[in-house]
Amino acid sequence: MTDPADLPAEAPPGAAHESSHVIPLASRIPNPQPPRVIAIANQNLGTALAAIGEQVLILDLDPQGNASTGLGIDRRSRRYSTYDVLMGEATLRDVVLPTAVPRLSIAPSTLDLSGVELEVSQERDRAFRLRTALAPLRDTPRPGDATYVLIDCPPSLNLLTVNAMAAADAILVPLQCEFFALEGLSQLLQTVASVKSTLNPDLMIHGIVLTMHDARNNLSNQVVADVRQNSNQKVYDTIIPRNVRVSEAPSYGKPVLVYDLKCVGSEAYLRLATEIIQREKELIARPPQPSGTINSDQQHGAA
């Protein structure tokens, strides 16, 4: 968990079952204004949302750049990156690159991101760099701008992750169906609660998505049962299975939906995208909740 001492004291002014057929897609909701910002998400979910009609921008905040590589963005073409955005040396619009997937673009990352925490550690706005960069997209949207911004974060909970949470409307929590992943879930939820109470009072948990599931593995099934029992209202029905095509796709510079649309991994991501849109409809229709700390249900992943 990020040390609270590293967080600014004040905000800145101003289908649970796999199927051989893709289920019918939900109808597209009107463009949210401003765009919805969701962390933590990857290129496969972004591709699935684009496939059902959303205009999607992925922000790659992982120094390893897996989302960028997985969308075929050659490192030599990354003249600017999210590092330049966080350092104030380029605007977000300067950095965004198109991808081979219609309606999907990306702000790529480079290894320079690994030095951000050290470079801005003494700056008062260190946790709000990404929120500031996103302000033009929120305040003065243009035709063709993203309806959804997905932030791909590094696996560790560091300043980059805190920036993502401080800028996001909601957190999508990926949980691998493995025993030690439950410990990581608890740590992540504690960090969300800390960010909500100190940096972003409107932050919410959009849902928990179970990934890397192997139906033949008893431990994998037990993790699913345990998470659903304790966090059922926030767990998506869709489970992302362990699938070799999902693992292969990044090595070809393609999201899995482009690499193999009909594999079970692609179908699962399409179902998840549809479920997210449906949950968005419910969130839009729901009366606003008072700002404040995450309640006990939310801390355990329940609505």
HUSULPE-V399348 format. One record per residue. N is the residue number from 1. RES is the residue in three letters. PHI is phi in degrees with one decimal (NA if undefined). PSI is psi as a letter, one per 40 degrees, with the letter a starting at -180 (* if undefined). Layout:
N/RES/PHI/PSI, N/RES/PHI/PSI
//
This chain:
1/MET/NA/i, 2/THR/-66.3/h, 3/ASP/-62.4/h, 4/PRO/-55.5/d, 5/ALA/-65.4/d, 6/ASP/-84.0/e, 7/LEU/-98.6/h, 8/PRO/-60.1/i, 9/ALA/-73.4/d, 10/GLU/-130.9/i, 11/ALA/-73.4/i, 12/PRO/-68.4/i, 13/PRO/-63.0/a, 14/GLY/74.4/*, 15/ALA/NA/h, 16/ALA/-45.0/e, 17/HIS/-115.6/i, 18/GLU/-72.4/i, 19/SER/-139.5/i, 20/SER/-86.1/e, 21/HIS/-128.0/i, 22/VAL/-73.9/h, 23/ILE/-72.0/i, 24/PRO/-57.7/i, 25/LEU/-88.4/i, 26/ALA/-68.2/i, 27/SER/-67.8/i, 28/ARG/-78.3/h, 29/ILE/-83.5/i, 30/PRO/-58.1/i, 31/ASN/-55.1/h, 32/PRO/-65.6/h, 33/GLN/-127.7/h, 34/PRO/-72.2/i, 35/PRO/-60.8/i, 36/ARG/-77.9/h, 37/VAL/-113.8/h, 38/ILE/-126.2/h, 39/ALA/-120.1/i, 40/ILE/-112.1/h, 41/ALA/-143.3/i, 42/ASN/-122.8/a, 43/GLN/-68.0/d, 44/ASN/-69.2/d, 45/LEU/-66.6/d, 46/GLY/-59.5/d, 47/THR/-64.2/d, 48/ALA/-65.0/d, 49/LEU/-64.6/d, 50/ALA/-64.0/d, 51/ALA/-66.4/d, 52/ILE/-101.1/e, 53/GLY/108.9/e, 54/GLU/-82.6/i, 55/GLN/-94.9/h, 56/VAL/-119.5/h, 57/LEU/-120.2/h, 58/ILE/-100.3/h, 59/LEU/-103.7/h, 60/ASP/-89.6/h, 61/LEU/-104.7/e, 62/ASP/-93.3/h, 63/PRO/-54.7/d, 64/GLN/-70.1/d, 65/GLY/68.2/f, 66/ASN/-64.2/d, 67/ALA/-64.6/d, 68/SER/-65.9/d, 69/THR/-63.5/d, 70/GLY/-67.8/e, 71/LEU/-106.1/e, 72/GLY/77.5/f, 73/ILE/-85.7/h, 74/ASP/-65.3/h, 75/ARG/-60.8/d, 76/ARG/-70.4/e, 77/SER/-91.2/e, 78/ARG/-89.0/g, 79/ARG/-62.9/d, 80/TYR/-120.7/i, 81/SER/-143.1/i, 82/THR/-64.2/d, 83/TYR/-60.2/d, 84/ASP/-62.3/d, 85/VAL/-65.7/d, 86/LEU/-66.7/d, 87/MET/-87.8/e, 88/GLY/75.4/e, 89/GLU/-97.5/e, 90/ALA/-158.1/i, 91/THR/-85.0/i, 92/LEU/-62.9/d, 93/ARG/-63.7/d, 94/ASP/-67.2/d, 95/VAL/-89.6/d, 96/VAL/-63.3/h, 97/LEU/-120.7/i, 98/PRO/-73.4/i, 99/THR/-120.4/i, 100/ALA/-73.7/e, 101/VAL/-92.7/h, 102/PRO/-56.8/h, 103/ARG/69.5/e, 104/LEU/-126.0/h, 105/SER/-129.0/i, 106/ILE/-145.7/i, 107/ALA/-97.9/h, 108/PRO/-75.3/i, 109/SER/-114.5/i, 110/THR/-138.0/i, 111/LEU/-62.9/e, 112/ASP/-57.3/d, 113/LEU/-57.9/d, 114/SER/-64.2/e, 115/GLY/-98.5/e, 116/VAL/-60.2/d, 117/GLU/-58.1/d, 118/LEU/-68.4/d, 119/GLU/-71.8/d, 120/VAL/-114.9/e, 121/SER/-59.2/d, 122/GLN/-96.0/e, 123/GLU/-84.6/h, 124/ARG/-63.8/d, 125/ASP/-93.7/e, 126/ARG/-58.5/d, 127/ALA/-88.2/e, 128/PHE/-116.1/e, 129/ARG/-60.5/d, 130/LEU/-71.5/d, 131/ARG/-59.1/d, 132/THR/-62.5/d, 133/ALA/-65.9/d, 134/LEU/-81.2/e, 135/ALA/-54.8/d, 136/PRO/-60.4/d, 137/LEU/-68.9/d, 138/ARG/-80.5/d, 139/ASP/-85.7/d, 140/THR/-133.1/g, 141/PRO/-64.6/i, 142/ARG/-116.7/i, 143/PRO/-55.6/h, 144/GLY/89.6/e, 145/ASP/-66.0/i, 146/ALA/-66.4/i, 147/THR/-88.5/d, 148/TYR/-133.5/h, 149/VAL/-112.4/h, 150/LEU/-108.9/h, 151/ILE/-106.0/h, 152/ASP/-91.8/h, 153/CYS/-105.4/i, 154/PRO/-68.3/i, 155/PRO/-67.5/d, 156/SER/-88.8/i, 157/LEU/-89.3/g, 158/ASN/-132.3/a, 159/LEU/-62.9/d, 160/LEU/-64.2/d, 161/THR/-65.5/d, 162/VAL/-62.6/d, 163/ASN/-59.5/d, 164/ALA/-62.1/d, 165/MET/-68.5/d, 166/ALA/-67.7/d, 167/ALA/-96.8/e, 168/ALA/-86.1/i, 169/ASP/-82.1/d, 170/ALA/-152.7/i, 171/ILE/-113.2/h, 172/LEU/-100.3/h, 173/VAL/-97.5/h, 174/PRO/-83.2/h, 175/LEU/-133.1/h, 176/GLN/-69.6/i, 177/CYS/-80.8/g, 178/GLU/-134.2/i, 179/PHE/-58.5/d, 180/PHE/-71.3/e, 181/ALA/-63.8/d, 182/LEU/-64.9/d, 183/GLU/-66.0/d, 184/GLY/-63.9/d, 185/LEU/-62.4/d, 186/SER/-60.6/d, 187/GLN/-65.8/d, 188/LEU/-63.9/d, 189/LEU/-65.2/d, 190/GLN/-65.5/d, 191/THR/-66.2/d, 192/VAL/-58.7/d, 193/ALA/-61.7/d, 194/SER/-65.6/d, 195/VAL/-64.9/d, 196/LYS/-62.6/d, 197/SER/-78.6/d, 198/THR/-116.0/d, 199/LEU/-124.3/d, 200/ASN/-144.2/g, 201/PRO/-64.2/e, 202/ASP/-91.2/e, 203/LEU/-65.1/h, 204/MET/-136.2/i, 205/ILE/-92.0/h, 206/HIS/-71.4/d, 207/GLY/173.0/i, 208/ILE/-109.4/h, 209/VAL/-111.1/h, 210/LEU/-81.4/h, 211/THR/-126.5/i, 212/MET/53.4/f, 213/HIS/-86.3/h, 214/ASP/-119.3/h, 215/ALA/-62.1/e, 216/ARG/-84.2/e, 217/ASN/-102.2/h, 218/ASN/-62.2/d, 219/LEU/-63.8/d, 220/SER/-58.8/d, 221/ASN/-67.6/d, 222/GLN/-68.2/d, 223/VAL/-61.1/d, 224/VAL/-58.5/d, 225/ALA/-62.2/d, 226/ASP/-65.6/d, 227/VAL/-66.5/d, 228/ARG/-65.3/d, 229/GLN/-66.3/d, 230/ASN/-93.8/d, 231/SER/-138.7/f, 232/ASN/-58.1/d, 233/GLN/-69.1/e, 234/LYS/-105.8/e, 235/VAL/-84.8/h, 236/TYR/-65.4/i, 237/ASP/-64.5/d, 238/THR/-70.5/h, 239/ILE/-117.2/h, 240/ILE/-86.9/h, 241/PRO/-78.4/i, 242/ARG/-70.2/h, 243/ASN/-143.7/h, 244/VAL/-62.8/d, 245/ARG/-67.9/d, 246/VAL/-65.1/d, 247/SER/-72.1/d, 248/GLU/-73.9/d, 249/ALA/-53.4/d, 250/PRO/-59.3/d, 251/SER/-67.5/e, 252/TYR/-100.3/e, 253/GLY/66.9/f, 254/LYS/-136.3/i, 255/PRO/-69.6/i, 256/VAL/-62.4/d, 257/LEU/-67.5/d, 258/VAL/-86.3/d, 259/TYR/-68.3/d, 260/ASP/-155.9/g, 261/LEU/-61.5/d, 262/LYS/-94.3/e, 263/CYS/-73.7/i, 264/VAL/-65.0/d, 265/GLY/-65.8/d, 266/SER/-62.6/d, 267/GLU/-61.2/d, 268/ALA/-66.1/d, 269/TYR/-65.7/d, 270/LEU/-65.7/d, 271/ARG/-63.9/d, 272/LEU/-63.8/d, 273/ALA/-59.9/d, 274/THR/-63.7/d, 275/GLU/-66.8/d, 276/ILE/-64.0/d, 277/ILE/-62.1/d, 278/GLN/-62.7/d, 279/ARG/-67.2/d, 280/GLU/-61.9/d, 281/LYS/-58.7/d, 282/GLU/-66.2/d, 283/LEU/-67.3/d, 284/ILE/-64.5/d, 285/ALA/-78.3/e, 286/ARG/-76.8/h, 287/PRO/-60.3/i, 288/PRO/-57.9/i, 289/GLN/-93.7/i, 290/PRO/-62.1/i, 291/SER/-70.1/i, 292/GLY/150.9/a, 293/THR/-73.3/i, 294/ILE/-66.6/h, 295/ASN/-73.9/i, 296/SER/-62.9/d, 297/ASP/-64.7/d, 298/GLN/-65.4/d, 299/GLN/-63.2/d, 300/HIS/-100.0/e, 301/GLY/86.8/e, 302/ALA/-103.8/i, 303/ALA/-72.6/*
//
